[in-house]
Amino acid sequence: MLPVIPVTYARLYILTSICFAIVPAAVVLSAPVHAETDDQALCASDDTADDRRVAACTAIITSGKLAGKELAVAYGGRAYALEGQQEFERALADVNQAILLEPASAEAFFRRGDIYKNLHQPDRAIEDFDAAIRLDPKVPVYFVNRSNAYLDRHDYDRALSDIDEALRLDPGDQGEAIVNRCTVLASKGDLDAAMADCQKDLQRHPNSAYATGGLGFVFYRMRKYDEAIASYTHALGSSDLDPYFKAYFLYGRGLAKLKKGDNTAEADFSEATALWKAIAHDFE
């Protein structure tokens, strides 16, 4: 299965993900001290490297100078960075604090749902995505990520329904959801429809590593292993791959190689799990 962000994962996510709602640092986290201002900016920015963001958010949280929604933002920023480091239990503790501080935050429930999905607890993930959707029913990525949790339960019809709702909410930016629908359909066994979706996105975005990787999964399910290997290899040629997606494409290529008796499959598996420890779970 090809999950959406993510992200972690999206941390391309991208691809299909949004960040934990971070209010601009200059508005929420203003402080007269230059060093504190630097930490606030680093904590608030999704462009900050995960290790630097954890350090910056920790400095803000432990300063004792924030409360309420402002402190929730800092916990949310650190949770996002910890998730990127695959420190899911620590990320969960932080997002729990954010929800205690701001229980009406749809973004906080969305983030916790994403963490639960990474912890392979799809039922709890769905509960949190449900809460996020109740609080804000017009955010397409909430439906896309809930579809991934349904996919983990092999509940393909509900997964497809959520993707269709995401497409209805945002008809002008369909690429990511269409690729997700491609992979849900492939998982369900509707391979011709899956192929049509992935090819549709590639016509619009011919350089999309995500769509090319999705096509690799469809070829794998079709037992066209040479084509699967070629698609995954092409996707791996992207210069800006998130570690999760690089791991996903490597592992998928390894599976296709294994079917062909290619002894380089193990190298792909090893590299994939070094990048993302639990990547094999997404192929179950």
C-alpha positions as CSV (number, residue, x, y, z in Angstrom):
1,M,0.0,0.0,0.0
2,L,1.1,3.5,-0.7
3,P,0.1,5.7,2.2
4,V,-0.5,9.3,2.1
5,I,2.1,11.6,4.1
6,P,2.3,11.3,5.9
7,V,3.8,12.3,6.9
8,T,5.1,11.9,8.3
9,Y,5.3,11.7,6.4
10,A,5.0,14.6,4.2
11,R,6.4,14.9,5.2
12,L,6.2,15.4,1.5
13,Y,3.2,15.5,2.4
14,I,2.8,15.9,1.9
15,L,2.1,15.0,-0.5
16,T,-0.8,15.1,1.5
17,S,0.0,16.4,4.8
18,I,-0.4,19.7,6.4
19,C,1.7,20.9,9.3
20,F,0.4,21.2,12.8
21,A,-1.3,24.5,12.7
22,I,1.5,26.9,13.6
23,V,0.5,30.5,14.2
24,P,3.1,32.9,12.8
25,A,5.9,33.2,15.3
26,A,5.9,37.0,15.2
27,V,2.2,36.9,16.3
28,V,2.1,34.1,18.8
29,L,5.6,33.6,20.2
30,S,6.9,37.2,20.3
31,A,9.6,37.8,22.9
32,P,12.1,40.7,23.5
33,V,15.2,38.5,23.8
34,H,16.9,37.8,20.5
35,A,17.8,34.2,21.4
36,E,14.2,33.4,22.5
37,T,13.0,35.0,19.2
38,D,15.3,32.7,17.2
39,D,14.0,29.6,19.1
40,Q,10.4,30.7,18.5
41,A,11.0,31.1,14.8
42,L,12.7,27.8,14.5
43,C,9.9,26.0,16.5
44,A,7.2,27.6,14.4
45,S,8.7,26.8,11.0
46,D,8.1,23.5,9.1
47,D,11.3,24.2,7.2
48,T,13.4,23.8,10.3
49,A,15.4,20.5,10.4
50,D,13.8,18.1,12.9
51,D,16.7,18.1,15.4
52,R,16.9,21.9,15.5
53,R,13.2,22.1,15.8
54,V,13.1,19.8,18.7
55,A,15.8,21.7,20.5
56,A,14.1,25.1,19.8
57,C,10.6,23.9,20.9
58,T,12.1,22.4,24.0
59,A,13.7,25.6,24.9
60,I,10.4,27.4,24.6
61,I,8.4,24.8,26.4
62,T,10.8,24.7,29.4
63,S,11.1,28.5,29.6
64,G,7.7,28.7,31.4
65,K,6.8,31.8,29.5
66,L,4.0,30.4,27.4
67,A,0.5,29.0,28.3
68,G,-2.7,28.0,26.6
69,K,-2.8,28.0,22.8
70,E,0.7,29.4,22.5
71,L,2.1,26.5,24.5
72,A,0.0,24.1,22.5
73,V,1.6,25.4,19.4
74,A,5.1,24.7,20.8
75,Y,4.1,21.2,21.8
76,G,2.6,20.7,18.3
77,G,5.8,21.9,16.6
78,R,7.9,19.5,18.7
79,A,5.5,16.6,18.0
80,Y,5.8,17.2,14.3
81,A,9.5,17.1,14.4
82,L,9.7,14.1,16.7
83,E,7.4,12.2,14.3
84,G,9.8,13.0,11.5
85,Q,12.5,11.4,13.7
86,Q,10.3,8.3,14.2
87,E,10.1,9.1,17.9
88,F,6.4,8.3,17.9
89,E,5.8,7.7,21.6
90,R,7.5,11.0,22.5
91,A,5.5,12.7,19.7
92,L,2.3,11.2,21.1
93,A,3.1,12.6,24.6
94,D,3.5,16.1,23.1
95,V,0.4,16.1,21.1
96,N,-1.6,14.8,24.1
97,Q,-0.3,17.9,25.9
98,A,-1.4,20.1,23.0
99,I,-4.9,18.6,23.1
100,L,-5.2,19.2,26.8
101,L,-4.2,22.8,26.3
102,E,-6.4,23.3,23.2
103,P,-9.1,20.6,23.1
104,A,-11.0,22.3,20.2
105,S,-8.0,22.1,17.8
106,A,-8.8,20.0,14.8
107,E,-5.1,20.1,13.8
108,A,-4.1,18.6,17.1
109,F,-6.4,15.6,16.6
110,F,-5.3,15.3,13.1
111,R,-1.6,15.1,14.2
112,R,-2.4,12.5,16.9
113,G,-4.3,10.4,14.3
114,D,-1.3,10.5,12.1
115,I,0.9,9.4,15.0
116,Y,-1.4,6.5,15.9
117,K,-1.3,5.4,12.2
118,N,2.5,5.4,12.4
119,L,2.2,3.3,15.6
120,H,0.0,0.8,13.6
121,Q,-3.1,1.6,15.6
122,P,-5.6,2.3,12.8
123,D,-8.7,2.2,15.1
124,R,-7.4,5.0,17.3
125,A,-6.2,6.9,14.3
126,I,-9.7,6.8,12.8
127,E,-11.1,8.1,16.1
128,D,-8.9,11.1,16.0
129,F,-9.4,11.8,12.3
130,D,-13.1,11.6,13.1
131,A,-12.7,14.2,15.8
132,A,-10.6,16.4,13.4
133,I,-13.3,16.2,10.8
134,R,-16.1,17.0,13.2
135,L,-14.2,20.1,14.3
136,D,-13.3,21.2,10.7
137,P,-15.1,19.2,8.0
138,K,-13.7,21.1,5.1
139,V,-10.0,20.1,5.2
140,P,-9.3,17.5,2.4
141,V,-6.2,16.0,4.0
142,Y,-8.1,14.9,7.0
143,F,-10.2,12.7,4.8
144,V,-7.1,11.5,2.8
145,N,-5.3,10.5,6.0
146,R,-8.4,8.8,7.4
147,S,-8.6,6.9,4.1
148,N,-5.1,5.6,4.8
149,A,-6.2,4.3,8.2
150,Y,-9.1,2.6,6.6
151,L,-6.7,1.1,4.1
152,D,-4.7,-0.4,7.0
153,R,-7.9,-2.1,8.1
154,H,-8.5,-3.3,4.5
155,D,-11.7,-1.3,4.5
156,Y,-11.4,-0.3,0.9
157,D,-14.9,1.1,0.4
158,R,-14.6,3.6,3.2
159,A,-11.1,4.5,2.1
160,L,-12.4,5.3,-1.4
161,S,-15.3,7.2,0.0
162,D,-13.0,9.4,2.0
163,I,-10.7,10.1,-1.0
164,D,-13.8,11.0,-3.1
165,E,-14.8,13.5,-0.4
166,A,-11.3,15.0,-0.4
167,L,-11.5,15.4,-4.2
168,R,-14.9,17.0,-3.9
169,L,-13.6,19.5,-1.3
170,D,-10.5,20.4,-3.4
171,P,-11.3,19.7,-7.1
172,G,-8.5,22.0,-8.2
173,D,-5.6,20.1,-6.6
174,Q,-6.4,16.5,-7.2
175,G,-3.0,14.9,-7.8
176,E,-2.2,13.5,-4.4
177,A,-5.7,12.2,-3.7
178,I,-5.9,10.6,-7.2
179,V,-2.6,8.7,-6.6
180,N,-4.0,7.5,-3.2
181,R,-7.1,6.3,-4.9
182,C,-4.9,4.5,-7.4
183,T,-3.2,2.6,-4.6
184,V,-6.4,1.8,-2.8
185,L,-7.9,0.5,-5.9
186,A,-4.8,-1.6,-6.5
187,S,-5.0,-3.0,-3.0
188,K,-8.6,-3.8,-3.6
189,G,-7.7,-5.7,-6.8
190,D,-9.3,-3.2,-9.2
191,L,-6.1,-3.0,-11.2
192,D,-7.4,-1.4,-14.5
193,A,-9.0,1.5,-12.6
194,A,-5.9,1.8,-10.4
195,M,-3.7,2.1,-13.5
196,A,-6.0,4.7,-15.0
197,D,-5.7,6.9,-11.9
198,C,-2.0,6.7,-11.7
199,Q,-1.6,7.4,-15.4
200,K,-4.0,10.3,-15.1
201,D,-1.8,12.0,-12.5
202,L,1.4,11.3,-14.5
203,Q,-0.1,13.0,-17.5
204,R,-0.6,16.1,-15.4
205,H,2.6,15.7,-13.3
206,P,5.1,13.7,-15.4
207,N,7.9,14.2,-12.9
208,S,5.9,13.1,-9.8
209,A,7.9,10.5,-7.8
210,Y,4.7,9.8,-5.8
211,A,2.7,8.9,-8.9
212,T,5.6,6.9,-10.4
213,G,5.9,5.0,-7.2
214,G,2.2,4.4,-7.1
215,L,2.4,3.0,-10.6
216,G,5.2,0.7,-9.4
217,F,2.8,-0.7,-6.8
218,V,0.1,-1.3,-9.5
219,F,2.6,-3.1,-11.7
220,Y,3.6,-5.2,-8.7
221,R,0.0,-6.2,-8.1
222,M,-0.3,-7.0,-11.8
223,R,2.7,-9.3,-11.4
224,K,4.6,-7.2,-14.0
225,Y,7.8,-7.2,-11.9
226,D,10.1,-5.7,-14.5
227,E,7.8,-2.8,-14.9
228,A,7.4,-2.4,-11.2
229,I,11.2,-2.4,-10.7
230,A,11.6,0.2,-13.5
231,S,8.9,2.5,-12.0
232,Y,10.3,2.3,-8.4
233,T,13.8,2.9,-9.8
234,H,12.6,6.0,-11.7
235,A,10.8,7.3,-8.5
236,L,14.0,6.8,-6.6
237,G,15.8,9.1,-9.0
238,S,14.0,12.1,-7.6
239,S,16.5,14.5,-5.9
240,D,14.3,15.6,-3.0
241,L,12.7,12.4,-1.7
242,D,11.6,12.4,1.9
243,P,13.2,9.5,3.8
244,Y,9.9,7.7,4.2
245,F,9.1,7.7,0.6
246,K,12.6,6.7,-0.4
247,A,12.2,3.7,2.0
248,Y,8.8,2.9,0.5
249,F,10.1,2.8,-3.0
250,L,13.2,0.8,-2.1
251,Y,11.1,-1.8,-0.2
252,G,8.6,-2.0,-3.1
253,R,11.4,-2.5,-5.5
254,G,12.9,-5.2,-3.2
255,L,9.7,-7.1,-3.2
256,A,9.5,-7.0,-7.0
257,K,13.1,-8.2,-7.2
258,L,12.4,-11.0,-4.8
259,K,9.6,-12.3,-7.1
260,K,12.2,-12.4,-9.9
261,G,14.8,-14.2,-7.8
262,D,17.1,-11.2,-7.9
263,N,19.7,-11.4,-5.1
264,T,20.0,-7.6,-4.9
265,A,16.5,-7.5,-3.2
266,E,18.1,-7.8,0.2
267,A,20.2,-4.7,-0.3
268,D,17.0,-2.8,-1.1
269,F,15.3,-4.1,2.0
270,S,18.2,-3.3,4.2
271,E,18.5,0.3,2.9
272,A,14.8,0.8,3.2
273,T,14.6,-0.3,6.9
274,A,17.6,1.8,7.7
275,L,15.7,4.8,6.5
276,W,12.3,3.9,8.1
277,K,12.3,1.1,10.6
278,A,8.7,-0.1,10.2
279,I,8.4,0.3,6.4
280,A,7.6,-3.4,6.0
281,H,4.3,-2.9,7.8
282,D,3.0,-0.7,5.0
283,F,3.2,-3.7,2.6
284,E,1.2,-6.0,4.8
